[in-house]
Amino acid sequence: MDALRFAEPLWLVGLLILPWLVWRHIAHGHRLYGSIRFSYLGSLPLPVGFWARVRPLLFAVRIVGLGCLVIAMARPQSGASIVDVSAEGVDIMLVLDVSSSMQARDLGSANRLEVARAVVARFIENRQSDRIGMVVFAGESFTQCPLTLDYDVLLQFLSEIRIAEESWDGTAIGMAMINAINRLRETSGRGGSAGGGSRVAILLTDGVNNAGEIDPATAADVAAAVGVRVYTIGVGAEAHGLRRQGGVDFDEPALQQIAAATGGQYYHATSGEKLAEIYDEIGRLETSEVTSRIHLEYSERYASFLWPGLLLLLGEFALRQTRLRSLP
């Protein structure tokens, strides 16, 4: 709701004169008109026309006009509430495994990649002021989308992710982490000790590192050195150490080591519902710091009183000098 104030409130004292003018008009108005005494007027045909009825209203028009001018001189201003919101967002790189093993259907009716896409899409939609990017990997890693605030574009890239072809199949966890870390290192003034926000990587995989020049432990050390926190998610119905699940090697200890070395957490997703809960928990852990400041922005409103007041007074003056002029 708009706030109202007067920039020159002392002018409002002038409104006190208006009641005095009304009293003076009522108490002494009869002195302004001549009179003729009749013993009885009932037999006289004295038609009362439109202008005769309007004439008593002229004084009311003058009072209203003067009141409008006084208010205009006080400079009324209306102010709308303006909210400035500033947020120190989190920089997040989503690191997704797209190797052939992600075709397994142990998380629900869809395969692992399809379930992961749906959960990650909801995670993205729930963020507000964070820059989010995405790296996909199999035997090689690629930046699917750099850090961005354009979530529509990011969701479009996410929907286009497919299972890796045989020519580049594999699981290069270490290289994928380095790719994500390099993207996060390019940020300036937002994350780590130099800024207020966090730099985070969320790694989802269902396999063991078997490709690439860098092993996951080395990549974890690099992440810790530059202040990137890594959350790791192992996908599969069961995982106890290094266990084969339908042709999938799931290296739980390695993912635990990565999370511990970087200050993140390790999670194990055994179903689509569990995976959704994991991303929700990460979302609660990595919140943006939002501050707001409310102020009022005022704009002048005196013209809304000045012009009506002038028109009323000019109209009243014009009628008294023409149609409703009093004879001496």
Buried (B, 14 or more C-beta within 10 A) or exposed (E): EEEEBBEEEEBBEBEEEBEEEEEEBEEEEEEEEEEEEEEEEEEEEEEEEEEEEEBEEBBEBBBBBBBBBBBBBBBBBBBEEEEEEEBBBBBBBBBBBBBBBBBBEBBBEEBBBBBBBBBBBEBBEEBEBBBBBBBBBBBBBBBBBBBBEEBEEBBEBBEEBEBBEEEBBBBBBBBBBBBBBBBBBEBEEBBBEEBEBBBBBBBBBBBBBEBBEBBBEEBBEBBBEBBBBBBBBBBBBEBEEEEEBEEBBBBBEBBBBBBBBBBBBBBBBBEBEBBBBBBBEBBEBBEBEEEEEEEEEBEEBBEBBBEBBBEBBEBBBEBBEEEBEEEE
